[in-house]
Amino acid sequence: MAKLQKLDTARYEAELTRLQTELVEMQEWVKAVGARLVILFEGRDAAGKGGAIKRVTEFLNPRVARVVALPVPTERQRTQWYFQRYIEHLPAAGEIVLFDRSWYNRAGVERVMGYCSPEEYVRFLRQCPQFEQMLIDDGILLRKYWFSVSDKEQEKRFRSRLTDPMRRWKLSPTDLESITRWEEYSRAKDEMFVHTDLPGNRWNVVEAGDKKRARINMISHLLSTIPYEHVDRPPLTLPDRPRSNGYVRTERRLLNEVPDVTATLTRTTTYQDPEDDA
């Protein structure tokens, strides 16, 4: 298969704007009909999950759409049923929840790094399809996306982050160890798919070698799977501002104002994501 050229910025931004407009339409439908939408973002480290989530939520109402990125479980949570701490973050009617990594941690990093026992891993593979089917049976719209990236591209992005102060925080010792455990993660992913890529609840694989293409393809696919319709919103009219009844604003000299540093600016710099523009 011939390698696709990088998606040029102008085409990318135009299509992204169109898709984000549709995402707002979808959001209004979710609110109006009381739908519950759960979107899982999984994949290799540095595969572009965070960037895709950012573009999905950029213009959505944070009271409707929220991102869940859970930290390492506490000692108490480790004694709970594995899925328990995820359940409390599931959406109510009219809400969208995007999981930046999810319960599939157990089938990936926990399995490979030895953070769970073999018995816990086997139990997860048995219970996960049942758990997700319960969500679907209850009316939750569940969408699962796996961002796929090659070993060479992953290493390239890791090296970029090592020297990029804006993205250095994205690297952890566990991330770097994934380089030496590439095949182990590959086998874990394949086994996970055997048990959880099921009819009516498929994994949607996103080729993420080009982040811009990945975002466009992922958002386009998501929209195509949600049966949303345009929702008419009541027209809004700005009221006339009433005449003053004598209010006098507090003198500015009495306020602790933030200093105006803009007068000292000499030049403007714009951050460019080297992973997007390489």
LINZIWO-V560514 format. One record per backbone hydrogen bond with DSSP energy under -0.5 kcal/mol. CO is the residue of the C=O (numbers start at 1). NH is the residue of the N-H. If there is no record, write none. Layout:
BEGIN
co-><CO	CO>
nh-><NH	NH>
END
This chain:
BEGIN
co-><8	9	10	11	12	13	14	15	16	17	18	19	20	21	22	23	24	25	26	27	28	29	30	30	35	35	36	37	38	39	40	40	41	42	44	48	49	50	51	52	53	54	57	60	61	61	64	64	66	67	68	74	75	76	77	81	83	83	84	86	87	92	95	96	97	97	98	98	99	99	102	103	104	104	105	105	105	108	109	110	110	110	117	118	119	120	121	122	123	124	125	126	127	128	129	130	131	132	133	134	135	136	140	141	141	143	144	145	145	146	146	147	148	150	151	152	153	154	155	156	157	158	159	160	161	163	164	164	167	168	172	173	174	175	176	176	177	177	179	181	182	183	184	185	186	187	188	189	190	191	192	193	196	198	201	202	203	204	205	206	206	209	210	211	212	213	214	215	216	217	218	219	220	221	222	222	223	225	226	230	251	252	255	259	261	262	272	273	273	274>
nh-><12	13	14	15	16	17	18	19	20	21	22	23	24	25	26	27	28	29	30	31	32	33	34	35	94	95	141	97	143	99	42	145	101	147	47	52	53	54	55	56	57	58	60	62	64	65	66	96	98	69	100	78	79	79	80	84	86	87	88	89	90	95	37	66	39	99	68	100	41	101	105	106	107	108	108	110	111	112	113	114	115	116	121	122	123	124	125	126	127	128	129	130	131	132	133	134	135	136	137	138	140	139	142	38	143	40	204	42	147	148	206	44	208	154	155	156	157	158	159	160	161	162	163	163	164	165	167	168	170	171	176	177	178	178	179	180	180	181	182	185	186	187	188	189	190	191	192	193	194	195	196	197	198	201	198	144	205	146	207	148	208	211	214	215	216	217	218	219	220	221	222	223	224	225	225	226	226	227	228	232	254	255	257	261	264	265	274	276	277	278>
END
